[in-house]
Amino acid sequence: MRFPKTRRSLEIFTSFVAAALLIAGIRLNFPKRHSAIAITYPDIIEPGQTLRILARGLSPGAEPGLSFLGAAHPFYRTGGGDYRALIGVPVDCKSGDYEWTLLDAAVRRATGASGSPQLPTPPWGSRVPGLSPWGSAGGRGPGSRFAVYVRPSRYPSAELSMPKGKMALTQDPRIQEAAALIRSKLTLETADQLWKGKFGAPLRGRLTEIYGTRRRVNRNAAWRIHRGQDIAAKAGSPVQAPNAGEIVLTGAFPLQGKLVILNHGQGVSSLYMHLESIAVREGQRVEAGELIGAAGTTGFSSAPHLHWGLYLHGEAVDPQTWLEFEF
Ligand SMILES: [Zn+2]
């Protein structure tokens, strides 16, 4: 379809993300000797990307949390004993300066003190006037506040054509119920990390529509954002688990067609749509590379392909980044 252009922009985009993460990592990895608690995160990020926040030096048993864009999210323990929060920056997030807040009770538990934690002043200051990344008002406030800048969106737009016969699916009365069920599975929070390392592609093939693309169907519907990655495939091509997890939903739905949702733990889920057939059952644990189904064109789809979505606490993020970085 729009393959060459999309592919090139994808490559440019991913190398940009790589550079941004590298720069952010260098900037934020200050030496440990400066503090008991070290918080590491990229303070510049794109909409639709994964904001990883690492907290080191918190006491075991602390249950830190954070708030970002009006929602509270947990930190989870990593294998190395640190705490990590993985937050999806919404794909439609407007560019600008934002803040996230380390939840106050968690900080107090972590430091074992009644006062504010002693956090260092980073050498680069803050992008937000009057807001120190390491605590509000000199570290005395309801919670330590951290600045993050969200860049302007760089995702492309595309026209999508759908056969007339498929358009009737958008009027199916079961759509709402299906959406609620799917959402309930994509927002599961379970304490154990089941995935290991980078994700692998669930299917090898060319990307026909990248995550974040603004699309409209048959030139007459409203613009919508594509919250996953489309991989072209011959009908029946094997779809493999990109990482270990537990199957939490299988079924057939009007728009999504045959669908599988995989829970990777700690609020990370992945979703597979338009399958021709499903090879797993709910409750089953799968390892990376294990067969979960076959690609097809069931539901609101015009040609055989796999729609692969990756969700953090119910927020869709760009799956491509998870192929290239270990979160
Ligand atoms: Zn798709």
Residues whose N, C-alpha, C, O or C-beta is under 5 A from the ligand:
A	BS01	ZN	G228 Q229 D230 H307
